């Protein structure tokens, strides 16, 4: 015979276990894991919701060094002058996971961002602007790395 | 608990440039430790920023962003005295928020 109190207690225990294992996916939902797990450019773009082949565009600017002495810290800046840009995306083609970062463009911020990335080896770096209609516009630049950032 | 972020926000005309330096290991999940075990990934996934309590900016990061990440963005319509707060959340669910005043 189980009392009401015992039943309630079991309910709380189960809820607590679920919360502990992350089965309540509050924050996991927001993060686009598929895109960040993608191993190449095409897969990453598809997971981000871009349609069609990306086009080279002068309206997207990528600022990156020609030679990075230390692959663990490569300064990258991305900017765009296209209208109706929804996302700006940084990708390093030869990294184990291509996608580095996505920046959401809102009316309150300029479509211009800068950060630093790790690069495992010399590779093409892509700056991609995804517009409201799902088209992807890119700028790319080859960055030579003299010391990799992914080794031990 | 992670160390505080360093945030600088400087107004230029009707917009403000915000520079943030976060303190985070940003482990890539590719590295191996001395015994040959892969060190699990541990990185910031989401960064959001708000101006006077209203969210204005968000981004998502993979493990390829450098250790102790740097981030720069420009907020429109911000003036001296406004409050900028920045929040990050990592893949272990840890989070930290810091605030700065636009100067």
gemmi code that builds the backbone of each chain (N, CA, C; Angstrom):
import gemmi

chains = {
    "A": [
        ("UNK", (0.846, -1.203, 0.000), (0.000, 0.000, 0.000), (0.874, 1.244, 0.000)),
        ("UNK", (0.647, 2.110, -0.953), (1.471, 3.311, -1.077), (0.669, 4.536, -0.656)),
        ("UNK", (1.226, 5.299, 0.256), (0.499, 6.507, 0.678), (0.672, 7.603, -0.370)),
        ("UNK", (-0.178, 8.614, -0.246), (-0.115, 9.736, -1.185), (1.233, 10.459, -1.060)),
        ("UNK", (1.714, 10.512, 0.194), (2.967, 11.217, 0.419), (4.112, 10.525, -0.335)),
        ("UNK", (4.122, 9.192, -0.298), (5.197, 8.465, -0.998), (5.124, 8.693, -2.498)),
        ("UNK", (3.901, 8.672, -3.031), (3.737, 8.863, -4.463), (4.289, 10.218, -4.898)),
        ("UNK", (3.948, 11.233, -4.108), (4.421, 12.575, -4.433), (5.945, 12.644, -4.412)),
        ("UNK", (6.492, 12.004, -3.378), (7.942, 12.072, -3.242), (8.622, 11.435, -4.473)),
        ("UNK", (8.082, 10.293, -4.897), (8.667, 9.639, -6.067), (8.597, 10.546, -7.296)),
        ("UNK", (7.466, 11.234, -7.426), (7.312, 12.156, -8.546), (8.403, 13.208, -8.566)),
        ("UNK", (8.686, 13.771, -7.382), (9.719, 14.808, -7.308), (11.082, 14.238, -7.649)),
        ("UNK", (11.347, 13.022, -7.180), (12.647, 12.409, -7.448), (12.844, 12.239, -8.947)),
        ("UNK", (11.806, 11.749, -9.634), (11.907, 11.545, -11.073), (12.147, 12.870, -11.798)),
        ("UNK", (11.410, 13.899, -11.385), (11.587, 15.210, -12.013), (13.009, 15.703, -11.807)),
        ("UNK", (13.528, 15.477, -10.593), (14.887, 15.912, -10.312), (15.900, 15.177, -11.167)),
        ("UNK", (15.691, 13.886, -11.363), (16.615, 13.104, -12.188), (16.594, 13.597, -13.624)),
        ("UNK", (15.400, 13.846, -14.125), (15.282, 14.330, -15.505), (16.031, 15.643, -15.673)),
        ("UNK", (15.852, 16.540, -14.709), (16.515, 17.839, -14.798), (18.024, 17.633, -14.799)),
        ("UNK", (18.488, 16.673, -13.962), (19.917, 16.432, -13.855), (20.529, 15.915, -15.146)),
        ("UNK", (19.803, 15.102, -15.890), (20.383, 14.535, -17.101), (20.206, 15.439, -18.308)),
        ("UNK", (19.559, 16.561, -18.115), (19.412, 17.491, -19.232), (18.294, 17.104, -20.172)),
        ("UNK", (17.340, 16.278, -19.689), (16.228, 15.903, -20.562), (15.206, 17.020, -20.701)),
        ("UNK", (15.293, 18.013, -19.826), (14.498, 19.225, -20.047), (15.334, 20.133, -20.941)),
        ("UNK", (15.084, 20.134, -22.233), (16.066, 20.758, -23.133), (15.871, 22.268, -23.281)),
        ("UNK", (15.972, 23.002, -22.182), (15.733, 24.442, -22.279), (16.784, 25.130, -23.126)),
        ("UNK", (18.050, 24.918, -22.782), (19.045, 25.695, -23.505), (19.553, 24.967, -24.743)),
        ("UNK", (19.394, 23.632, -24.777), (19.876, 22.882, -25.928), (19.103, 23.258, -27.189)),
        ("UNK", (17.850, 23.644, -27.026), (17.019, 23.979, -28.184), (17.552, 25.175, -28.948)),
        ("UNK", (18.036, 26.155, -28.211), (18.428, 27.399, -28.851), (19.711, 27.232, -29.673)),
        ("UNK", (20.549, 26.307, -29.265), (21.853, 26.191, -29.906), (21.766, 25.278, -31.124)),
        ("UNK", (22.234, 25.764, -32.255), (22.139, 25.019, -33.505), (23.285, 24.011, -33.603)),
        ("UNK", (23.093, 22.857, -32.949), (24.186, 21.897, -32.833), (24.564, 21.288, -34.180)),
        ("UNK", (23.558, 21.026, -35.004), (23.822, 20.413, -36.309), (24.789, 21.267, -37.121)),
        ("UNK", (24.577, 22.562, -37.090), (25.434, 23.446, -37.875), (26.864, 23.432, -37.342)),
        ("UNK", (26.989, 23.414, -36.002), (28.337, 23.471, -35.438), (29.062, 22.131, -35.540)),
        ("UNK", (28.319, 21.037, -35.757), (28.946, 19.733, -35.940), (29.320, 19.476, -37.389)),
        ("UNK", (28.854, 20.309, -38.308), (29.068, 20.065, -39.735), (30.560, 20.044, -40.063)),
        ("UNK", (30.923, 19.109, -40.968), (32.337, 18.932, -41.279), (32.759, 19.712, -42.530)),
        ("UNK", (31.810, 20.211, -43.289), (32.196, 21.008, -44.444), (31.240, 22.175, -44.655)),
        ("UNK", (31.651, 23.029, -45.564), (30.959, 24.293, -45.788), (29.489, 24.111, -46.145)),
        ("UNK", (29.229, 23.192, -47.103), (27.869, 23.004, -47.584), (26.923, 22.557, -46.481)),
        ("UNK", (27.359, 21.567, -45.693), (26.516, 21.056, -44.615), (26.215, 22.148, -43.591)),
        ("UNK", (27.244, 22.928, -43.266), (27.063, 23.975, -42.257), (26.040, 24.998, -42.746)),
        ("UNK", (26.140, 25.375, -44.008), (25.212, 26.382, -44.538), (23.789, 25.848, -44.576)),
        ("UNK", (23.673, 24.569, -44.964), (22.343, 23.961, -45.030), (21.701, 23.967, -43.631)),
        ("UNK", (22.500, 23.604, -42.613), (21.969, 23.558, -41.256), (21.601, 24.951, -40.743)),
        ("UNK", (22.195, 25.972, -41.334), (21.873, 27.339, -40.919), (20.679, 27.898, -41.666)),
        ("UNK", (20.171, 27.148, -42.619), (18.981, 27.584, -43.325), (19.239, 28.375, -44.588)),
        ("UNK", (20.468, 28.304, -45.114), (20.744, 28.999, -46.367), (20.360, 28.081, -47.533)),
        ("UNK", (19.809, 28.658, -48.580), (19.445, 27.850, -49.741), (20.273, 28.298, -50.938)),
        ("UNK", (20.540, 27.342, -51.829), (21.296, 27.658, -53.040), (22.785, 27.786, -52.751)),
        ("UNK", (23.560, 27.860, -53.829), (25.007, 27.964, -53.691), (25.370, 29.385, -53.276)),
        ("UNK", (26.346, 29.527, -52.377), (26.755, 30.871, -51.984), (27.426, 31.616, -53.138)),
        ("UNK", (27.189, 32.913, -53.223), (27.776, 33.731, -54.283), (28.818, 34.653, -53.685)),
        ("UNK", (29.906, 34.871, -54.434), (30.909, 35.839, -54.005), (30.284, 37.227, -54.067)),
        ("UNK", (30.590, 38.046, -53.087), (29.974, 39.367, -53.042), (30.968, 40.393, -52.500)),
        ("UNK", (30.971, 41.581, -53.133), (31.831, 42.666, -52.648), (31.248, 43.337, -51.420)),
        ("UNK", (29.972, 43.082, -51.169), (29.287, 43.754, -50.063), (29.570, 43.080, -48.730)),
        ("UNK", (30.301, 41.970, -48.764), (30.681, 41.292, -47.524), (32.180, 41.483, -47.339)),
        ("UNK", (32.574, 41.909, -46.171), (33.989, 42.156, -45.918), (34.498, 41.215, -44.849)),
        ("UNK", (35.639, 40.614, -45.126), (36.307, 39.769, -44.138), (37.672, 40.371, -43.880)),
        ("UNK", (37.951, 40.659, -42.639), (39.259, 41.181, -42.282), (40.002, 40.091, -41.530)),
        ("UNK", (41.114, 39.646, -42.123), (41.883, 38.562, -41.516), (43.345, 38.779, -41.868)),
        ("UNK", (44.247, 38.278, -41.055), (45.670, 38.433, -41.385), (46.065, 37.516, -42.546)),
        ("UNK", (47.109, 37.903, -43.324), (47.619, 37.021, -44.384), (48.304, 35.810, -43.752)),
        ("UNK", (49.099, 36.093, -42.735), (49.820, 35.029, -42.047), (49.527, 35.141, -40.559)),
        ("UNK", (49.062, 34.047, -39.986), (48.818, 34.037, -38.552), (49.985, 33.300, -37.900)),
        ("UNK", (50.695, 33.979, -37.017), (51.844, 33.337, -36.386), (51.391, 32.271, -35.410)),
        ("UNK", (50.268, 32.486, -34.774), (49.776, 31.563, -33.763), (48.347, 31.176, -34.125)),
        ("UNK", (48.149, 29.911, -34.498), (46.831, 29.456, -34.913), (45.795, 29.451, -33.808)),
        ("UNK", (46.249, 29.584, -32.561), (45.297, 29.559, -31.452), (44.548, 30.878, -31.324)),
        ("UNK", (45.120, 31.943, -31.897), (44.490, 33.261, -31.795), (44.590, 33.952, -33.154)),
        ("UNK", (43.553, 33.807, -33.966), (43.536, 34.467, -35.271), (42.416, 35.506, -35.251)),
        ("UNK", (42.771, 36.802, -35.283), (41.718, 37.817, -35.239), (40.952, 37.883, -36.553)),
        ("UNK", (39.637, 37.790, -36.498), (38.794, 37.863, -37.684), (37.713, 38.916, -37.463)),
        ("UNK", (37.414, 39.655, -38.538), (36.318, 40.615, -38.463), (35.442, 40.436, -39.688)),
        ("UNK", (34.149, 40.570, -39.487), (33.200, 40.363, -40.570), (32.251, 41.556, -40.591)),
        ("UNK", (31.936, 42.017, -41.805), (31.008, 43.133, -41.942), (30.284, 42.988, -43.258)),
        ("UNK", (29.131, 43.630, -43.367), (28.358, 43.532, -44.597), (27.590, 44.828, -44.812)),
        ("UNK", (27.421, 45.189, -46.084), (26.612, 46.369, -46.389), (25.342, 45.976, -47.128)),
        ("UNK", (25.078, 44.664, -47.216), (23.870, 44.203, -47.891), (22.624, 44.584, -47.089)),
        ("UNK", (21.515, 44.868, -47.766), (20.277, 45.093, -47.018), (19.670, 43.765, -46.560)),
        ("UNK", (18.915, 43.793, -45.482), (18.161, 42.633, -45.009), (19.047, 41.427, -44.680)),
        ("UNK", (20.164, 41.667, -44.021), (21.007, 40.554, -43.592), (20.473, 40.026, -42.269)),
        ("UNK", (20.333, 38.693, -42.197), (19.817, 38.090, -40.971), (20.941, 37.555, -40.093)),
        ("UNK", (21.957, 36.992, -40.754), (23.025, 36.361, -39.990), (24.354, 36.613, -40.674)),
        ("UNK", (25.379, 36.819, -39.882), (26.736, 36.820, -40.402), (27.440, 35.607, -39.809)),
        ("UNK", (28.172, 34.885, -40.659), (28.719, 33.600, -40.264), (30.214, 33.553, -40.584)),
        ("UNK", (30.996, 33.044, -39.664), (32.424, 32.848, -39.908), (32.721, 31.351, -39.989)),
        ("UNK", (33.437, 30.956, -41.046), (33.792, 29.547, -41.201), (35.263, 29.414, -41.577)),
        ("UNK", (35.895, 28.382, -41.043), (37.263, 28.044, -41.424), (37.198, 26.678, -42.096)),
        ("UNK", (37.556, 26.638, -43.388), (37.268, 25.457, -44.191), (37.929, 24.186, -43.664)),
        ("UNK", (39.191, 24.275, -43.266), (39.902, 23.044, -42.911), (39.906, 22.742, -41.422)),
        ("UNK", (39.135, 23.459, -40.630), (39.023, 23.088, -39.216), (38.209, 21.797, -39.090)),
        ("UNK", (38.406, 21.046, -37.984), (37.631, 19.796, -37.822), (36.123, 20.034, -37.905)),
        ("UNK", (35.659, 21.108, -37.279), (34.272, 21.537, -37.466), (34.331, 22.908, -38.115)),
        ("UNK", (33.722, 23.003, -39.312), (33.947, 24.171, -40.149), (33.432, 25.466, -39.509)),
        ("UNK", (32.244, 25.386, -38.931), (31.603, 26.598, -38.440), (32.297, 27.127, -37.186)),
        ("UNK", (32.585, 28.412, -37.185), (33.219, 29.025, -36.021), (32.188, 29.787, -35.186)),
        ("UNK", (31.467, 30.687, -35.828), (30.543, 31.524, -35.069), (29.457, 32.058, -35.981)),
        ("UNK", (28.269, 32.249, -35.427), (27.203, 32.922, -36.158), (26.756, 34.129, -35.335)),
        ("UNK", (26.575, 35.236, -36.003), (26.123, 36.457, -35.344), (24.762, 36.836, -35.906)),
        ("UNK", (23.793, 37.025, -35.035), (22.468, 37.437, -35.500), (22.454, 38.948, -35.673)),
        ("UNK", (21.971, 39.387, -36.813), (21.903, 40.815, -37.076), (20.495, 41.299, -36.717)),
        ("UNK", (20.411, 42.240, -35.799), (19.127, 42.836, -35.446), (19.160, 44.303, -35.873)),
        ("UNK", (18.010, 44.972, -35.915), (18.014, 46.390, -36.296), (18.795, 47.257, -35.316)),
        ("UNK", (19.110, 46.735, -34.131), (19.777, 47.543, -33.115), (21.304, 47.482, -33.178)),
        ("UNK", (21.842, 46.574, -33.987), (23.303, 46.508, -34.071), (23.747, 46.655, -35.521)),
        ("UNK", (24.952, 47.198, -35.692), (25.540, 47.285, -37.018), (25.958, 45.876, -37.439)),
        ("UNK", (25.809, 45.548, -38.724), (26.276, 44.227, -39.182), (27.799, 44.198, -39.306)),
        ("UNK", (28.465, 44.310, -38.189), (29.919, 44.328, -38.174), (30.392, 43.790, -36.837)),
        ("UNK", (31.113, 42.671, -36.875), (31.514, 42.014, -35.642), (32.976, 41.587, -35.739)),
        ("UNK", (33.622, 41.433, -34.603), (34.996, 40.943, -34.600), (35.182, 39.968, -33.455)),
        ("UNK", (36.000, 38.949, -33.690), (36.336, 38.015, -32.624), (37.679, 37.364, -32.971)),
        ("UNK", (38.053, 36.375, -32.193), (39.307, 35.655, -32.463), (38.997, 34.175, -32.545)),
        ("UNK", (39.688, 33.465, -33.450), (39.396, 32.044, -33.617), (40.669, 31.220, -33.544)),
        ("UNK", (40.432, 29.910, -33.444), (41.523, 28.948, -33.531), (41.533, 28.345, -34.923)),
        ("UNK", (42.716, 28.132, -35.484), (42.817, 27.462, -36.782), (43.843, 26.356, -36.678)),
        ("UNK", (43.465, 25.160, -37.120), (44.360, 24.020, -37.024), (45.479, 24.075, -38.041)),
        ("UNK", (45.205, 24.591, -39.240), (46.215, 24.656, -40.289), (45.833, 25.772, -41.258)),
        ("UNK", (46.752, 26.062, -42.205), (46.466, 27.084, -43.200), (45.215, 26.699, -43.968)),
        ("UNK", (44.328, 27.663, -44.188), (43.040, 27.331, -44.771), (42.380, 28.589, -45.314)),
        ("UNK", (41.361, 28.374, -46.145), (40.508, 29.482, -46.556), (39.540, 29.803, -45.425)),
        ("UNK", (39.363, 31.081, -45.171), (38.384, 31.529, -44.180), (37.237, 32.183, -44.939)),
        ("UNK", (36.024, 31.813, -44.604), (34.841, 32.361, -45.276), (34.063, 33.256, -44.335)),
        ("UNK", (33.658, 34.403, -44.859), (32.693, 35.257, -44.162), (31.425, 35.204, -44.990)),
        ("UNK", (30.329, 34.778, -44.392), (29.102, 34.592, -45.153), (27.983, 35.409, -44.536)),
        ("UNK", (27.266, 36.134, -45.393), (26.090, 36.878, -44.954), (24.866, 36.164, -45.499)),
        ("UNK", (23.962, 35.771, -44.623), (22.719, 35.126, -45.044), (21.602, 36.164, -44.951)),
        ("UNK", (20.960, 36.422, -46.086), (19.924, 37.447, -46.119), (18.563, 36.836, -45.811)),
        ("UNK", (17.565, 37.690, -45.692), (16.226, 37.260, -45.306), (15.620, 36.231, -46.238)),
        ("UNK", (16.021, 36.250, -47.530), (15.456, 35.292, -48.481), (16.255, 33.994, -48.532)),
        ("UNK", (17.196, 33.803, -47.601), (17.927, 32.550, -47.518), (19.145, 32.459, -48.420)),
        ("UNK", (19.452, 33.534, -49.164), (20.631, 33.501, -50.030), (21.891, 33.759, -49.216)),
        ("UNK", (22.967, 33.107, -49.627), (24.228, 33.270, -48.926), (25.217, 34.016, -49.817)),
        ("UNK", (25.820, 35.059, -49.276), (26.828, 35.826, -49.992), (28.125, 35.684, -49.211)),
        ("UNK", (29.230, 35.443, -49.923), (30.449, 35.210, -49.153), (31.629, 36.051, -49.616)),
        ("UNK", (32.583, 36.193, -48.707), (33.908, 36.712, -49.015), (34.871, 35.715, -48.425)),
        ("UNK", (35.994, 35.457, -49.120), (36.934, 34.511, -48.521), (38.357, 35.019, -48.611)),
        ("UNK", (39.169, 34.473, -47.755), (40.564, 34.867, -47.719), (41.384, 33.694, -47.211)),
        ("UNK", (42.552, 33.498, -47.825), (43.413, 32.427, -47.344), (44.291, 32.949, -46.221)),
        ("UNK", (44.300, 32.217, -45.132), (45.141, 32.592, -44.003), (46.165, 31.483, -43.788)),
        ("UNK", (47.435, 31.863, -43.794), (48.491, 30.878, -43.564), (48.809, 30.847, -42.080)),
        ("UNK", (48.870, 29.651, -41.554), (49.141, 29.486, -40.118), (50.513, 28.864, -39.963)),
        ("UNK", (51.359, 29.498, -39.180), (52.700, 28.943, -38.991), (52.752, 28.006, -37.792)),
        ("UNK", (51.822, 28.173, -36.836), (51.792, 27.284, -35.682), (50.335, 26.943, -35.398)),
        ("UNK", (49.980, 25.656, -35.498), (48.575, 25.256, -35.402), (47.989, 25.475, -34.015)),
        ("UNK", (46.688, 25.610, -33.964), (46.012, 25.892, -32.698), (45.309, 24.679, -32.114)),
        ("UNK", (45.326, 23.555, -32.828), (44.545, 22.415, -32.343), (45.416, 21.281, -31.834)),
        ("UNK", (46.727, 21.439, -31.891), (47.605, 20.379, -31.421), (47.674, 20.365, -29.901)),
        ("UNK", (48.536, 19.595, -29.329), (48.610, 19.498, -27.887), (49.545, 20.531, -27.292)),
    ],
    "B": [
        ("UNK", (32.834, 29.222, -10.371), (32.304, 30.379, -11.108), (33.420, 31.039, -11.888)),
        ("UNK", (33.081, 31.375, -13.068), (34.087, 31.962, -13.961), (34.448, 33.377, -13.519)),
        ("UNK", (35.588, 33.814, -13.984), (36.028, 35.177, -13.685), (35.165, 36.193, -14.423)),
        ("UNK", (35.127, 37.435, -13.916), (34.303, 38.452, -14.592), (34.816, 38.791, -15.987)),
        ("UNK", (33.897, 39.247, -16.819), (34.262, 39.719, -18.153), (34.788, 41.136, -18.036)),
        ("UNK", (35.587, 41.499, -18.992), (35.978, 42.916, -19.083), (35.225, 43.512, -20.257)),
        ("UNK", (34.433, 44.514, -19.984), (33.590, 45.118, -21.010), (33.930, 46.600, -21.112)),
        ("UNK", (34.158, 47.056, -22.332), (34.321, 48.493, -22.577), (33.326, 48.899, -23.636)),
        ("UNK", (32.601, 49.948, -23.387), (31.639, 50.448, -24.356), (31.894, 51.932, -24.537)),
        ("UNK", (32.211, 52.311, -25.766), (32.522, 53.710, -26.041), (31.542, 54.274, -27.044)),
        ("UNK", (30.926, 55.377, -26.687), (29.968, 56.026, -27.593), (30.718, 56.840, -28.645)),
        ("UNK", (30.251, 56.728, -29.892), (30.779, 57.542, -30.992), (29.562, 58.006, -31.765)),
        ("UNK", (29.201, 59.273, -31.589), (28.001, 59.761, -32.254), (26.782, 59.069, -31.678)),
        ("UNK", (25.951, 58.458, -32.544), (24.727, 57.831, -32.052), (24.874, 56.328, -31.892)),
        ("UNK", (26.116, 55.842, -31.910), (26.295, 54.415, -31.673), (27.460, 54.177, -30.731)),
        ("UNK", (27.538, 52.964, -30.231), (28.583, 52.659, -29.269), (29.277, 51.367, -29.671)),
        ("UNK", (30.599, 51.397, -29.623), (31.374, 50.191, -29.879), (31.607, 49.471, -28.559)),
        ("UNK", (31.225, 48.199, -28.536), (31.356, 47.420, -27.313), (32.427, 46.366, -27.537)),
        ("UNK", (33.377, 46.321, -26.631), (34.422, 45.299, -26.696), (34.351, 44.474, -25.419)),
        ("UNK", (34.349, 43.166, -25.585), (34.206, 42.276, -24.433), (35.352, 41.270, -24.443)),
        ("UNK", (35.946, 41.082, -23.299), (36.946, 40.037, -23.126), (36.413, 39.093, -22.054)),
        ("UNK", (36.132, 37.850, -22.455), (35.591, 36.894, -21.497), (36.705, 35.995, -21.000)),
        ("UNK", (36.472, 35.412, -19.849), (37.459, 34.501, -19.296), (36.884, 33.095, -19.370)),
        ("UNK", (37.346, 32.327, -20.338), (36.810, 30.976, -20.501), (37.846, 30.085, -21.171)),
        ("UNK", (37.869, 28.828, -20.757), (38.883, 27.889, -21.265), (38.717, 27.593, -22.755)),
        ("UNK", (37.482, 27.497, -23.255), (37.191, 27.209, -24.657), (37.938, 25.961, -25.137)),
        ("UNK", (37.705, 24.862, -24.429), (38.355, 23.595, -24.790), (37.701, 23.062, -26.064)),
        ("UNK", (38.526, 22.672, -27.054), (37.967, 22.389, -28.374), (37.373, 20.992, -28.518)),
        ("UNK", (37.739, 20.066, -27.623), (37.275, 18.694, -27.802), (38.145, 17.905, -28.767)),
        ("UNK", (39.244, 18.500, -29.238), (40.156, 17.829, -30.168), (41.449, 17.411, -29.455)),
        ("UNK", (41.759, 18.105, -28.370), (43.026, 17.917, -27.702), (43.033, 16.649, -26.860)),
        ("UNK", (44.218, 16.058, -26.684), (44.343, 14.897, -25.805), (45.195, 15.276, -24.615)),
        ("UNK", (44.881, 14.675, -23.464), (45.707, 14.951, -22.293), (46.879, 13.974, -22.242)),
        ("UNK", (47.671, 14.034, -21.185), (48.913, 13.271, -21.110), (48.677, 11.774, -21.249)),
        ("UNK", (47.517, 11.272, -20.799), (47.257, 9.831, -20.873), (46.568, 9.433, -22.177)),
        ("UNK", (46.453, 10.355, -23.121), (45.887, 10.020, -24.419), (44.379, 10.106, -24.494)),
        ("UNK", (43.750, 10.533, -23.412), (42.295, 10.707, -23.408), (41.938, 12.050, -24.040)),
        ("UNK", (40.869, 12.046, -24.814), (40.427, 13.312, -25.388), (39.813, 14.182, -24.306)),
        ("UNK", (40.253, 15.431, -24.266), (39.687, 16.379, -23.313), (38.338, 16.826, -23.862)),
        ("UNK", (37.252, 16.611, -23.098), (35.943, 16.942, -23.669), (35.777, 18.427, -23.958)),
        ("UNK", (34.985, 18.712, -24.987), (34.764, 20.104, -25.376), (34.088, 20.866, -24.248)),
        ("UNK", (34.499, 22.100, -24.086), (33.909, 22.975, -23.072), (34.043, 24.385, -23.598)),
        ("UNK", (32.965, 24.894, -24.121), (33.081, 26.202, -24.779), (31.801, 27.007, -24.606)),
        ("UNK", (31.920, 28.286, -24.827), (30.758, 29.177, -24.771), (29.907, 28.925, -26.005)),
        ("UNK", (28.602, 28.729, -25.800), (27.714, 28.474, -26.926), (26.976, 29.720, -27.369)),
        ("UNK", (26.573, 30.505, -26.421), (25.695, 31.631, -26.742), (26.152, 32.864, -26.003)),
        ("UNK", (26.185, 33.972, -26.697), (26.456, 35.247, -26.050), (25.321, 36.189, -26.415)),
        ("UNK", (24.759, 36.839, -25.430), (23.734, 37.837, -25.719), (24.103, 39.136, -25.018)),
        ("UNK", (23.650, 40.234, -25.606), (23.915, 41.532, -25.000), (22.635, 42.338, -25.011)),
        ("UNK", (22.450, 43.118, -23.959), (21.274, 43.977, -23.946), (21.655, 45.394, -23.567)),
        ("UNK", (20.885, 46.325, -24.096), (21.093, 47.745, -23.854), (19.917, 48.225, -23.017)),
        ("UNK", (20.208, 48.701, -21.807), (19.173, 49.147, -20.869), (18.073, 48.088, -20.710)),
        ("UNK", (18.485, 46.822, -20.648), (17.528, 45.758, -20.386), (16.856, 45.172, -21.616)),
        ("UNK", (17.053, 45.773, -22.799), (16.433, 45.254, -24.012), (17.489, 44.507, -24.826)),
        ("UNK", (17.174, 43.262, -25.209), (18.179, 42.476, -25.922), (18.430, 43.038, -27.311)),
        ("UNK", (19.709, 43.291, -27.629), (20.024, 43.883, -28.924), (20.920, 42.993, -29.777)),
        ("UNK", (21.567, 42.027, -29.172), (22.576, 41.277, -29.924), (22.645, 39.858, -29.388)),
        ("UNK", (22.808, 38.899, -30.294), (23.094, 37.556, -29.834), (23.972, 36.861, -30.861)),
        ("UNK", (24.768, 35.933, -30.396), (25.554, 35.138, -31.328), (25.743, 33.751, -30.741)),
        ("UNK", (26.096, 32.805, -31.627), (26.365, 31.437, -31.209), (27.789, 31.089, -31.605)),
        ("UNK", (28.469, 30.396, -30.740), (29.860, 30.057, -30.988), (30.080, 28.558, -30.953)),
        ("UNK", (31.011, 28.101, -31.779), (31.467, 26.731, -31.719), (32.746, 26.681, -30.900)),
        ("UNK", (33.335, 25.498, -30.811), (34.555, 25.378, -30.016), (35.770, 26.033, -30.664)),
        ("UNK", (35.635, 26.520, -31.893), (36.797, 27.076, -32.595), (37.070, 28.532, -32.249)),
        ("UNK", (36.306, 29.105, -31.364), (36.618, 30.460, -30.912), (37.739, 30.359, -29.871)),
        ("UNK", (38.663, 31.305, -29.920), (39.871, 31.221, -29.098), (39.575, 31.224, -27.604)),
        ("UNK", (40.573, 30.716, -26.868), (40.519, 30.756, -25.412), (40.426, 32.216, -24.948)),
        ("UNK", (39.740, 32.449, -23.860), (39.487, 33.801, -23.357), (39.002, 34.712, -24.476)),
        ("UNK", (37.803, 34.455, -24.975), (37.344, 35.058, -26.227), (37.188, 36.575, -26.173)),
        ("UNK", (37.452, 37.142, -27.338), (37.259, 38.571, -27.549), (36.082, 38.750, -28.489)),
        ("UNK", (35.283, 39.773, -28.243), (34.123, 40.029, -29.094), (33.936, 41.532, -29.214)),
        ("UNK", (33.693, 41.972, -30.443), (33.408, 43.388, -30.643), (32.155, 43.539, -31.485)),
        ("UNK", (31.278, 44.436, -31.067), (30.093, 44.740, -31.865), (29.696, 46.190, -31.636)),
        ("UNK", (28.830, 46.698, -32.519), (28.454, 48.108, -32.477), (26.947, 48.205, -32.265)),
        ("UNK", (26.554, 48.879, -31.194), (25.132, 49.043, -30.889), (24.679, 50.415, -31.365)),
        ("UNK", (23.588, 50.428, -32.126), (23.035, 51.702, -32.598), (22.197, 52.336, -31.496)),
        ("UNK", (22.170, 53.648, -31.476), (21.281, 54.380, -30.580), (21.702, 54.341, -29.122)),
        ("UNK", (22.964, 53.961, -28.852), (23.423, 53.952, -27.467), (24.168, 55.244, -27.179)),
        ("UNK", (23.965, 55.791, -26.007), (24.660, 57.027, -25.654), (25.330, 56.872, -24.291)),
        ("UNK", (26.180, 57.835, -23.946), (26.912, 57.755, -22.686), (25.946, 57.641, -21.525)),
        ("UNK", (26.263, 56.754, -20.603), (25.405, 56.554, -19.438), (24.491, 55.353, -19.567)),
        ("UNK", (24.303, 54.861, -20.798), (23.464, 53.678, -20.988), (24.146, 52.449, -20.400)),
        ("UNK", (23.313, 51.478, -20.046), (23.857, 50.250, -19.453), (23.889, 49.140, -20.499)),
        ("UNK", (25.063, 48.547, -20.667), (25.209, 47.382, -21.542), (25.450, 46.176, -20.644)),
        ("UNK", (24.662, 45.119, -20.829), (25.001, 43.919, -20.085), (25.198, 42.761, -21.056)),
        ("UNK", (26.180, 41.945, -20.752), (26.555, 40.836, -21.625), (26.452, 39.540, -20.835)),
        ("UNK", (25.856, 38.530, -21.464), (25.677, 37.232, -20.822), (26.237, 36.148, -21.718)),
        ("UNK", (26.976, 35.220, -21.161), (27.338, 34.037, -21.947), (26.835, 32.781, -21.249)),
        ("UNK", (26.691, 31.749, -22.073), (26.244, 30.459, -21.568), (27.115, 29.404, -22.237)),
        ("UNK", (27.669, 28.475, -21.471), (28.537, 27.478, -22.102), (27.829, 26.129, -22.202)),
        ("UNK", (28.523, 25.146, -22.804), (27.855, 23.872, -23.065), (27.724, 23.014, -21.824)),
        ("UNK", (28.220, 23.460, -20.680), (27.929, 22.771, -19.428), (26.781, 23.444, -18.698)),
        ("UNK", (26.200, 24.452, -19.318), (25.063, 25.132, -18.715), (25.443, 26.247, -17.758)),
        ("UNK", (26.749, 26.484, -17.631), (27.170, 27.595, -16.774), (26.910, 28.911, -17.480)),
        ("UNK", (26.654, 29.928, -16.710), (26.362, 31.208, -17.322), (26.924, 32.327, -16.461)),
        ("UNK", (27.178, 33.455, -17.084), (27.683, 34.608, -16.351), (27.218, 35.886, -17.036)),
        ("UNK", (26.847, 36.861, -16.233), (26.412, 38.145, -16.761), (27.238, 39.257, -16.132)),
        ("UNK", (27.685, 40.199, -16.935), (28.380, 41.372, -16.419), (27.834, 42.614, -17.097)),
        ("UNK", (27.959, 43.718, -16.392), (27.372, 44.957, -16.895), (28.423, 46.060, -16.971)),
        ("UNK", (28.253, 46.951, -17.927), (29.147, 48.091, -18.045), (28.330, 49.305, -18.471)),
        ("UNK", (28.898, 50.478, -18.239), (28.227, 51.717, -18.613), (28.914, 52.283, -19.848)),
        ("UNK", (28.119, 52.767, -20.792), (28.688, 53.363, -21.999), (29.359, 54.672, -21.613)),
        ("UNK", (30.583, 54.874, -22.103), (31.279, 56.124, -21.787), (31.570, 56.900, -23.055)),
    ],
}
model = gemmi.Model(1)
for chain_id, residues in chains.items():
    chain = gemmi.Chain(chain_id)
    for i, (resn, *xyz) in enumerate(residues, 1):
        res = gemmi.Residue()
        res.name, res.seqid = resn, gemmi.SeqId(i, " ")
        for name, pos in zip(("N", "CA", "C"), xyz):
            atom = gemmi.Atom()
            atom.name, atom.element = name, gemmi.Element(name[0])
            atom.pos, atom.b_iso = gemmi.Position(*pos), 0.0
            res.add_atom(atom)
        chain.add_residue(res)
    model.add_chain(chain)
structure = gemmi.Structure()
structure.add_model(model)
structure.setup_entities()
